[in-house]
Amino acid sequence: MNLYRLVGLIVVASIVGALAIRILLRRVLTDAQADHAERTVPFLLGSIGGFFGLVGGLLLSSSWSDVRDLRRSMTSEIGSLAVVDQVASALPPPLSAEVHAKVIAYLHSVVQVELPEMSVGRIDTATSRKLGEIWGSLARYDPQSPAQVSIRALGLQEAVNVGRARQERIAFRRENLPVLLWLVLISSGAAVIIGACAASVRHTWPVPPFLAALAGLIALILFSIHALQSPFDYHLSTPSSEYMRLWEVFRGPISPDETTPAARSASGGARGP
């Protein structure tokens, strides 16, 4: 489902729920109970609302900061992979073509397989093997000059950086807020909405629209935290198309021959053990 449509449904459902609670309280509470709630609930509401705003604001800010770090890490992954490909162009044949083919195979595996699978909670092990093949090809290379030694060392280091950036991407996918913290957030948000309904039960216009705005805002904050904690599920991380665009920025467009399944299979068959 489209992210904005899902957000709209959640916000509308929260508003309808809050207005339904208000209607229920207007029917259930007596005049004495409504008067008592009107005098006492605002004091409690201020404390609970302040707590929700503090915790929710901190989590929202830190979650967005984490997503930005994730995007930078994913950009770094492509940048390091491009450096490995540059190193490959400086290697002697046939190793140069071999490493380049493995770099392209890894790029396609990330873009076409791993990122889509991460959006549904799975990790592609074949991508790990492709990264290992890049490392293996460089590790088995026996340089014959100081310049070749430096080139090989640079390639190995950048391959390590690619692996480290990929590990950060996978680790981010596996991290989630504890259930207890979600219970605290949801409970405090619900308490704010119910308290606002109870404190304003004897008032009419313009209470309903303000109450609806409060409920929608709380729902939006909670969903935003959830979405930022699961950026692959809601396509908030660096998308596959951005991976390819960054590759074109760093290394130029991929040859059409390298994007065909037949060519990739041929490259895979020439890799060796």
Secondary structure, DSSP 8 states (H G I E B T S, - for coil): --HHHHHHHHHHHHHHHHHHHHHHHHHHS-HHHHHHHHHHHHHHHHHHHHHHHHHHHHHHHHHHHHHHHHHHHHHHHHHHHHHHHHHHHTS-TTHHHHHHHHHHHHHHHIIIIIHHHHTTT---HHHHHHHHHHHHHHHH----SHHHHHHHHHHHHHHHHHHHHHHHHHHHHH----HHHHHHHHHHHHHHHHHHHHHTTT--TTHHHHHHHHHHHHHHHHHHHHHHHSTTTTT-S--HHHHHHHHHHHH----HHHHSHHHHHHHHHTS--
